[in-house]
C-alpha cells in the first residue's frame, strides 16, 4: 500500500500467510510418505487371503486317492499355470506389504510401537508370518524335507513364538492386559499363527515341533474361546468397521483341523470334530447378517477379513471329503470352495476399483489410541 506524505513516498509491504498454505503443503506431501504413515499390519489381511487361496488351489489340483470323486477329477482339469499365477501374485503382494511395513518401522517407529502395545493392533503382527508360512506350504518349487524349506520355516516360525511369549505371557501375569480385558476376535490370530506353524512343521516331518506348536495354540484357543463366549468387558472392544473379523471364530478350528491332520496323518475324529465346530460357527454368523450391516456400507480393507476364514474352511472341507468319500461331503466341498473363490475374486475387483479408499481418514488403525469401544 502506497501513501503520499508531502515530499516523499512511503511504501508499506504487507505479507499475508493464509492458513490455506498449510493445507496445500499437507496435500502436496509425497504419496509414499502418506502411504507409509497410514499403513499398518491390518493390511496383511490381503496377503493372508491370497496365501490361503494359493494353498486351496494347490490342494484342489493336487494328487488324490479318492478315485470315485468326480469333483476332484474336475478340479484336476485346472491347469497348473493358474495356480502358479495366483501364487506369484500372492508373493508379490506379500513382498510389497512387507516392504511398506519395513519403511513404517524405519520412519514411523513410534506408530509401530503404539500398534505393538495395542490390544487389537498387536494381533495383526502375526499376519505377515502366517502369510509367509502359507506361501511356504503352497510353494510350487520348494518341497518339504529340504534344507531350504527347513531354513524358511525357522525364519517364519521364530517370530510367531516370540510374539507368543509377549502376548500369552501378559495374559496371566500382573498388569492391565489380562485376557478378560483385552480379548477380542482378532486375538485368535495368535492361535492361528501357532497352528499354521504346526502344520508346516508336520509336513516336513518335524512331528515334535508340530505337536509343541499345536498344543501351545490349542490350549490358549480354549481359554480364548471361553473368554470371548463369556463376553467380558474387554471382549467387545471393536468398532463396527472391524466386525468382519468375527469370521476368525471359525477360522481357528478350521486351521486346527488341518494342522492335526498333518500331525496324525489322516483326517481322524479329532479333525472332524474341529471341522464340525467351524461349520457350526460359520452357520451361526451367516444367519446374523445384521451384525455386519454397518461394516458393509463402504468398502474398506477390513472386508478382506472375510476371505481367509472362508478359504481355510474350504480347505478343511476338502480334506474331509477326501476322508469320508461321500456325495454330501463332495457337495459341501464344492459349495465352500466356490464361495471362497468368489469372495476372494470379488475382493480383488473391489480393491482395484476402490484403490483410493484403501487409506481412509476414518480407519480405526490410523490412530490406535482413538479406537472407539462403541459399536
C-alpha positions as CSV (number, residue, x, y, z in Angstrom):
1,X,0.0,0.0,0.0
2,X,1.5,3.4,-1.0
3,X,0.6,6.7,0.7
4,X,1.9,10.2,-0.2
5,X,3.3,12.4,2.6
6,X,4.5,15.9,1.4
7,X,7.8,15.4,-0.5
8,X,8.3,11.6,-0.3
9,X,6.6,8.3,-0.6
10,X,6.3,5.6,2.0
11,X,5.9,2.0,0.7
12,X,4.4,-0.5,3.1
13,X,4.6,-4.2,2.1
14,X,2.1,-6.5,3.8
15,X,2.8,-10.2,3.5
16,X,-0.3,-12.4,4.0
17,X,0.1,-16.0,5.1
18,X,-3.3,-17.6,4.8
19,X,-4.0,-20.9,6.6
20,X,-4.6,-22.5,3.2
21,X,-0.9,-22.6,2.6
22,X,-0.6,-25.2,5.3
23,X,-3.4,-27.2,3.8
24,X,-1.8,-27.1,0.4
25,X,1.6,-28.2,1.8
26,X,-0.1,-31.1,3.5
27,X,-1.8,-32.2,0.3
28,X,1.4,-31.9,-1.6
29,X,3.4,-34.2,0.6
30,X,4.9,-37.3,-1.1
31,X,2.4,-40.1,-1.8
32,X,4.8,-42.7,-0.5
33,X,5.1,-40.8,2.8
34,X,1.4,-40.7,3.2
35,X,1.0,-44.4,2.4
36,X,3.7,-45.4,4.8
37,X,2.3,-43.2,7.6
38,X,-1.2,-44.7,7.3
39,X,-0.1,-48.3,6.6
40,X,-0.5,-50.8,9.4
41,X,-0.3,-54.5,9.9
42,X,-4.0,-54.9,9.3
43,X,-3.3,-54.7,5.5
44,X,-1.7,-58.1,5.8
45,X,-5.3,-59.4,5.7
46,X,-4.8,-59.2,1.9
47,X,-1.7,-61.5,1.9
48,X,-3.4,-63.9,4.3
49,X,-6.3,-64.3,1.9
50,X,-4.2,-64.7,-1.2
51,X,-1.8,-67.1,0.6
52,X,-4.8,-69.2,1.7
53,X,-6.2,-69.2,-1.8
54,X,-2.9,-70.4,-3.2
55,X,-2.9,-73.3,-0.8
56,X,-6.5,-74.1,-1.6
57,X,-5.8,-74.2,-5.3
58,X,-2.8,-76.4,-4.8
59,X,-4.8,-78.8,-2.7
60,X,-7.6,-79.0,-5.3
61,X,-5.4,-79.7,-8.3
62,X,-3.0,-81.9,-6.3
63,X,-3.0,-85.8,-6.3
64,X,-5.8,-87.7,-4.6
65,X,-6.5,-91.3,-3.7
66,X,-10.3,-90.7,-4.0
67,X,-10.8,-92.2,-7.4
68,X,-14.6,-92.2,-7.0
69,X,-14.9,-88.4,-6.6
70,X,-16.0,-86.8,-9.9
71,X,-15.4,-83.3,-8.4
72,X,-11.8,-83.9,-7.6
73,X,-11.2,-85.1,-11.2
74,X,-12.9,-81.9,-12.5
75,X,-10.7,-79.8,-10.3
76,X,-7.7,-81.6,-11.8
77,X,-8.6,-80.2,-15.2
78,X,-7.5,-76.8,-13.9
79,X,-4.1,-76.0,-15.5
80,X,-1.3,-75.7,-13.0
81,X,-0.4,-72.3,-14.6
82,X,-3.4,-70.7,-13.0
83,X,-2.2,-71.9,-9.6
84,X,1.3,-70.5,-10.3
85,X,0.0,-67.2,-11.4
86,X,-2.0,-66.9,-8.2
87,X,1.0,-68.0,-6.0
88,X,3.3,-65.4,-7.6
89,X,0.6,-62.7,-7.2
90,X,0.3,-63.6,-3.5
91,X,4.1,-63.5,-3.2
92,X,4.3,-60.1,-5.0
93,X,1.6,-58.6,-2.7
94,X,3.2,-60.0,0.4
95,X,6.7,-58.6,-0.5
96,X,5.1,-55.2,-1.3
97,X,3.3,-55.1,2.0
98,X,6.4,-56.3,3.9
99,X,8.5,-53.5,2.3
100,X,5.9,-50.9,3.2
101,X,5.9,-52.1,6.8
102,X,9.7,-52.1,7.0
103,X,9.6,-48.4,5.8
104,X,7.0,-47.8,8.5
105,X,9.3,-49.3,11.1
106,X,12.2,-47.1,9.9
107,X,10.4,-43.8,9.6
108,X,7.4,-44.1,11.9
109,X,8.7,-46.3,14.7
110,X,6.5,-44.6,17.3
111,X,3.4,-45.6,15.4
112,X,4.7,-49.2,15.2
113,X,5.3,-49.1,19.0
114,X,1.7,-47.9,19.6
115,X,0.5,-50.7,17.4
116,X,2.6,-53.2,19.3
117,X,1.1,-52.1,22.6
118,X,-2.5,-52.0,21.4
119,X,-4.9,-54.9,22.2
120,X,-6.1,-55.1,18.6
121,X,-3.1,-53.9,16.6
122,X,-0.6,-56.4,18.1
123,X,-2.6,-59.4,16.9
124,X,-2.1,-58.4,13.3
125,X,1.6,-58.6,13.7
126,X,1.1,-62.4,13.4
127,X,-0.5,-61.9,9.9
128,X,2.7,-61.4,7.8
129,X,4.3,-64.5,9.3
130,X,1.2,-66.6,8.8
131,X,1.2,-65.4,5.2
132,X,4.8,-66.5,4.7
133,X,4.1,-69.9,6.2
134,X,1.1,-70.4,3.9
135,X,3.1,-69.5,0.8
136,X,5.9,-71.8,2.0
137,X,3.4,-74.7,2.2
138,X,2.0,-73.9,-1.2
139,X,5.2,-73.1,-3.0
140,X,5.5,-74.8,-6.4
141,X,9.3,-75.0,-6.3
142,X,10.1,-75.6,-2.6
143,X,9.4,-79.2,-1.4
144,X,9.2,-80.3,2.3
145,X,12.1,-82.1,3.9
146,X,14.7,-79.9,2.0
147,X,17.2,-77.6,3.6
148,X,15.6,-74.5,2.0
149,X,12.2,-75.4,3.4
150,X,13.7,-76.0,6.9
151,X,15.5,-72.7,6.9
152,X,12.5,-70.7,5.8
153,X,10.3,-72.5,8.3
154,X,12.6,-71.3,11.1
155,X,12.7,-67.8,9.7
156,X,8.9,-67.6,9.7
157,X,8.1,-69.6,12.9
158,X,10.5,-68.0,15.3
159,X,8.7,-64.6,15.2
160,X,5.4,-66.3,15.9
161,X,6.9,-67.9,19.1
162,X,8.4,-64.6,20.1
163,X,5.0,-62.9,19.8
164,X,3.5,-65.8,21.8
165,X,5.9,-65.1,24.6
166,X,4.8,-61.5,24.6
167,X,1.1,-61.9,24.3
168,X,0.4,-65.1,26.2
169,X,2.8,-64.0,29.0
170,X,0.8,-60.9,29.7
171,X,-2.5,-62.8,29.7
172,X,-1.7,-64.5,33.0
173,X,0.8,-62.0,34.6
174,X,0.0,-58.9,36.5
175,X,-0.8,-55.7,34.6
176,X,-3.6,-54.0,32.7
177,X,-3.7,-56.6,29.9
178,X,-5.4,-59.6,31.5
179,X,-7.1,-61.7,28.9
180,X,-10.6,-60.8,30.2
181,X,-9.8,-57.1,29.4
182,X,-8.0,-57.4,26.0
183,X,-9.7,-60.4,24.4
184,X,-11.3,-59.7,21.0
185,X,-11.9,-61.7,17.8
186,X,-8.5,-60.7,16.4
187,X,-6.8,-62.4,19.4
188,X,-7.4,-65.7,17.5
189,X,-4.7,-64.7,15.0
190,X,-2.1,-65.7,17.6
191,X,-3.7,-69.1,17.8
192,X,-3.8,-69.4,14.0
193,X,-0.1,-68.5,13.8
194,X,0.8,-71.4,16.0
195,X,-1.5,-73.8,14.1
196,X,-0.2,-72.9,10.7
197,X,3.4,-73.2,12.0
198,X,2.5,-76.7,13.4
199,X,1.0,-77.7,10.0
200,X,4.1,-76.6,8.1
201,X,6.4,-78.4,10.6
202,X,4.4,-81.6,10.3
203,X,4.6,-81.5,6.5
204,X,8.4,-81.6,6.7
205,X,8.3,-84.4,9.2
206,X,9.1,-82.5,12.4
207,X,6.3,-84.1,14.5
208,X,7.7,-83.0,17.9
209,X,7.9,-79.3,16.8
210,X,4.4,-79.6,15.3
211,X,2.9,-81.1,18.4
212,X,4.6,-78.4,20.5
213,X,3.1,-75.5,18.4
214,X,-0.2,-77.3,18.2
215,X,-0.5,-77.8,21.9
216,X,0.6,-74.2,22.5
217,X,-2.1,-72.8,20.2
218,X,-4.9,-75.1,21.2
219,X,-4.5,-74.6,25.0
220,X,-4.7,-70.9,24.5
221,X,-7.5,-71.2,22.0
222,X,-9.7,-73.0,24.5
223,X,-9.1,-70.2,27.1
224,X,-9.7,-67.5,24.5
225,X,-12.8,-69.2,23.1
226,X,-14.4,-69.4,26.5
227,X,-13.4,-65.8,27.3
228,X,-15.0,-64.5,24.1
229,X,-18.1,-66.5,24.7
230,X,-18.4,-65.1,28.2
231,X,-18.2,-61.6,26.6
232,X,-16.3,-59.9,29.4
233,X,-15.9,-56.2,29.5
234,X,-12.9,-56.3,27.2
235,X,-14.2,-58.8,24.7
236,X,-16.4,-56.4,22.7
237,X,-13.9,-53.6,22.0
238,X,-14.1,-53.4,18.3
239,X,-15.7,-50.6,16.1
240,X,-18.3,-51.5,13.6
241,X,-15.9,-51.2,10.7
242,X,-13.9,-54.2,12.0
243,X,-16.8,-56.6,12.5
244,X,-15.7,-58.8,9.6
245,X,-13.0,-60.1,11.9
246,X,-15.8,-62.1,13.6
247,X,-15.2,-64.6,10.8
248,X,-12.0,-65.6,12.6
249,X,-14.2,-67.5,15.0
250,X,-14.5,-70.4,12.6
251,X,-11.0,-69.8,11.0
252,X,-9.2,-71.1,14.1
253,X,-10.9,-74.5,14.4
254,X,-10.6,-74.9,10.6
255,X,-6.9,-74.4,10.7
256,X,-6.7,-76.6,13.8
257,X,-8.4,-79.5,11.9
258,X,-5.9,-79.2,9.1
259,X,-2.9,-79.0,11.5
260,X,-4.0,-82.1,13.4
261,X,-4.5,-83.9,10.1
262,X,-0.9,-83.1,9.2
263,X,0.3,-84.4,12.6
264,X,-1.9,-87.5,12.8
265,X,-1.5,-88.4,9.1
266,X,-5.3,-88.6,8.5
267,X,-8.5,-86.6,8.9
268,X,-9.4,-88.5,12.0
269,X,-12.1,-88.0,14.6
270,X,-10.3,-85.0,16.3
271,X,-10.0,-83.2,12.9
272,X,-13.7,-83.9,12.1
273,X,-14.8,-82.5,15.5
274,X,-12.9,-79.3,14.9
275,X,-14.3,-79.1,11.3
276,X,-17.8,-79.6,12.5
277,X,-17.3,-76.8,15.1
278,X,-16.1,-74.5,12.4
279,X,-19.1,-75.3,10.3
280,X,-21.4,-74.5,13.2
281,X,-19.7,-71.2,13.9
282,X,-19.8,-70.3,10.2
283,X,-23.5,-71.1,10.1
284,X,-24.2,-69.0,13.2
285,X,-22.5,-66.0,11.7
286,X,-24.1,-66.3,8.3
287,X,-27.6,-66.2,9.8
288,X,-26.7,-63.0,11.6
289,X,-26.2,-60.5,8.7
290,X,-27.3,-57.6,10.8
291,X,-24.0,-57.9,12.7
292,X,-22.1,-56.9,9.6
293,X,-24.5,-54.4,8.1
294,X,-22.7,-51.2,9.3
295,X,-19.3,-52.5,8.2
296,X,-20.6,-53.1,4.7
297,X,-21.8,-49.6,4.0
298,X,-18.5,-48.5,2.4
299,X,-15.6,-50.6,1.1
300,X,-12.5,-50.8,3.4
301,X,-9.6,-53.1,3.8
302,X,-11.4,-54.9,6.7
303,X,-13.5,-56.6,4.1
304,X,-10.6,-58.8,3.4
305,X,-11.2,-60.4,6.8
306,X,-14.0,-62.4,5.2
307,X,-11.8,-64.3,2.7
308,X,-9.1,-66.1,4.8
309,X,-11.6,-67.8,7.1
310,X,-13.7,-69.0,4.2
311,X,-10.6,-70.3,2.5
312,X,-9.4,-72.4,5.4
313,X,-12.9,-73.7,5.9
314,X,-13.0,-74.8,2.3
315,X,-9.6,-76.4,2.8
316,X,-10.9,-78.3,5.8
317,X,-14.0,-79.4,3.8
318,X,-11.7,-80.7,1.0
319,X,-9.7,-82.9,3.4
320,X,-13.0,-84.0,5.0
321,X,-14.4,-85.0,1.6
322,X,-11.1,-86.8,0.9
323,X,-11.6,-88.9,4.0
324,X,-15.2,-89.8,4.1
325,X,-15.7,-90.1,0.3
326,X,-19.4,-89.3,0.2
327,X,-21.8,-87.3,-2.0
328,X,-22.8,-84.9,0.7
329,X,-19.1,-84.2,1.6
330,X,-18.3,-83.6,-2.1
331,X,-21.2,-81.1,-2.4
332,X,-20.1,-79.3,0.8
333,X,-16.5,-79.1,-0.6
334,X,-17.8,-77.7,-3.9
335,X,-20.1,-75.2,-2.2
336,X,-17.4,-73.8,0.2
337,X,-14.7,-73.8,-2.4
338,X,-16.8,-71.8,-4.9
339,X,-17.9,-69.4,-2.2
340,X,-14.3,-68.9,-1.1
341,X,-13.0,-68.3,-4.6
342,X,-15.9,-65.9,-5.5
343,X,-15.4,-63.9,-2.3
344,X,-11.7,-63.6,-2.9
345,X,-12.2,-62.6,-6.6
346,X,-14.8,-60.0,-5.7
347,X,-12.5,-58.6,-3.1
348,X,-9.7,-58.3,-5.6
349,X,-12.1,-56.5,-8.0
350,X,-13.4,-54.2,-5.3
351,X,-9.9,-53.3,-4.2
352,X,-8.8,-52.4,-7.7
353,X,-11.9,-50.3,-8.3
354,X,-11.7,-48.6,-4.9
355,X,-8.0,-48.2,-4.5
356,X,-8.5,-44.6,-3.3
357,X,-10.4,-46.0,-0.3
358,X,-7.6,-48.2,0.9
359,X,-6.2,-45.4,3.1
360,X,-9.4,-43.9,4.6
361,X,-9.3,-41.0,7.0
362,X,-11.6,-42.9,9.4
363,X,-9.5,-46.1,9.5
364,X,-9.6,-47.2,13.2
365,X,-5.9,-48.2,12.9
366,X,-4.8,-44.8,11.6
367,X,-4.7,-43.6,15.3
368,X,-4.9,-46.6,17.5
369,X,-5.1,-44.5,20.6
370,X,-8.5,-43.3,19.5
371,X,-10.1,-46.7,18.6
372,X,-13.6,-46.4,19.9
373,X,-15.2,-49.0,22.1
374,X,-18.6,-48.1,20.8
375,X,-20.3,-50.3,18.2
